[in-house]
Amino acid sequence: MAQPGFAYDDVFEGALMRLLDPSRLPGTRDGPAGAAGRRMRRVRIARGDGASGVAAPAAARVRIVEILSDTSVSVRWSDPRSGHFGEQVWRCVTARTASRCVLTGMPIHCGDRVYRPQGRGRTVPCNWDRMIHAAAVASRSSHDASDE
């Protein structure tokens, strides 16, 4: 039986190298002349000073579905960057770092009581670093109680 002209591993290695280093694609070494007939697109790099015209990513949509107990709430989280959680349990803990409340935008300081997503076992949710200030949950529960 005759062997093919290339090794099986070389196909995967070549594909991986083209993904990792697009400059190895045919025609890209020639510059714009080699790319004739192909549509080139520009990539704008966002600068930290806010001077670029690139719009900020859409903010997460967060809603407290239910207050389960004094130390846990059920949260619906939808974010184009990190995904969607229909009902995610968040536990009340002490903030170890400064941040902002994803529900109200108010600042969170070290030592404040906050709610954070609870993982399961070794699984860590992708929004593990987000926080909801406990005062926002307390004001929501008192607001709901006055509506009844």
N, C-alpha and C positions, 0 to 999 in steps of 0.2 A: 504494500500500500504506500502510495507516495505521500510525502509530507507537504503541507502547504508551504508557500513561500515566506510566511511569517509565523512567528510563535503566537500561541493563544494569549500569553501574558503581555506580549508587545501591544496588542490591540487595546487592552485595558490601560496599560501604562501610557500609551499615546493619548487616549481619551482623557485620562486624568491630567496629563501634562497640558493639554489644550485648555482644560477648564481652569487649571491653576495659573497658567501663563498664556493669556490670549494673544500676546505678541507673537507667539509661535504659529498662529494661524496663517495660511497662505494669503499673500497680498497685503498683510499689515506691515511688512518690512518696507514696502515701497512707499509708504506714506499715503497721502490723499490720491495720488495718481493710481496706485495699485487698488484703491478702494472705489474706483470709478464704477458707477452703476449701483453702488450700494448706498443705502441711506445711512449717514453718520448722525449720531445724536450727541449733543453736548450735555455734560454733567456738571451741574453747579454744585460747588461745595459750600455747605452752610458754614458761616463764620459765627463764632461765639458772641460777637459784639452786636448781633442783630442787624447788621448792615446789609445782609443779602436779601434778595427778594423771595427766598424760599419760604413758603408758608410752614408754620409749625404743624406737627402731626395733630390729628384730631384727639381731643381729650377723651378720657375714659368716661363711660356712662355708668354711674354707680347708684344703686338704689337699695335701701334696707327693706328686705322683704318681710322679715319678722324678727322681733326681739325674743329670742329663745329662753334666756335666763338673765340674771344680773351680770353674767360674765361672757355671754355669747350671743351673737346675732347672725341671722341668715342674710347674706348679701348677694344681689345680682350684679355681676360685673361684666361689662362689655367694652372691649378696647380693641381697636384695629391692629394694634401692635402686639398685644399679648393674648388675645382670644376672648372667648366668652365662657363665663361660668354661670349657669342657670341659678343655682343656689349653692353658695359657698359659705361654710361656717367660719366666722371670725371670732377669735377669743380676745378677751380683755387682758392686756399686759401693760407693763411699764415701758415707755419708749426709751431705748438706749441711744438713739441718735436724733438729731434735729431733722424735721421734715415738714411737710404740709399735708393737711387733711385732704383726702381725695374727694370728700363729700362737700365740704364748705370752702376749702382753700385757706383756712386759717392756719397760722404757724403752729407747729408742734415742737416743744422743747424737751430736752432730756429730762426724764422723771415724770412727764405727763402720763396720765392713763389713756391708752389708745387701744383700738381693736385692730388686730392683724389676722391675715388668713391663716387657717390651720392646715398643715400638711397631714398626709396619712402615711405613717411609717417613714420610709426613706424618701417618699415622694414630696418634692417641694413645688408648690404652685409658682407659676411664672410671675405672679404679682405679689410674691412673698415680702417684698420691701415696701409695699404701700401701707398706709395707715389711715384710720378714721379716728378723729379725736373723740374721746368718750363724752365730752360735753355736747357734741353734735348728736350723738345717739340719745343722750338724756333729754335734750330739748325736743327731739323727735318723739320720744315716748310721752313726754308731758303734753306735747301738742296733740298727739293722737288721743290721749286721755280726755282732753278738754273738748274734743270733737264729739265724743260719745255722749 
